[in-house]
Amino acid sequence: MTTLNPPASGQMPAQPAENPDEALRRLAGKRLAEYLDIGVGLATECSRLASARKRDHLGPITAAARLFNSNARVAQALALVALVERRQRTIVERIQPPKPDPAQLNSTNERKEDPEEIRRRLEPRILGIVARIQARDQPSNPHAEAHARATEEWEAEGNDPYPP
């Protein structure tokens, strides 16, 4: 409306012509609300049919799932037309290798020992432990112990352990 041609007294000012895009958006918003109302009613009916004792339970549940999917697609299409703001978030998890520890905090990073060297150092200790366990677990034989002591004394005196 321009100020050059004011409306006559008692007349309402003329409404500006509606933008066709705005009319389409408003119509899409109304249809979206109707679809959502219809979907709620149908979902309630599917719930009632699924909870009935004498009826098939799988059919109404499948129908409700298909109804939700179709309503979601229709709502998405109408929301695009109506320019409804929507947000979609995606969570992406990237598996990253752990950071190596600095050498001063972890001494194994400073020196890499040869597995053969470690085995050479540990083998006598392990064999000693095994021998002690076996000696402890074997039953004692007093005759064998007396024979061993006598043989040791005989050898300590300088005698030949196996005379001809």
PyMOL commands that set and color helices and strands:
alter all, ss='L'
color gray80, all
select helices_A, chain A and resi 20-51+58-81+107-110+115-137+142-156
alter helices_A, ss='H'
color red, helices_A
deselect
rebuild
show_as cartoon
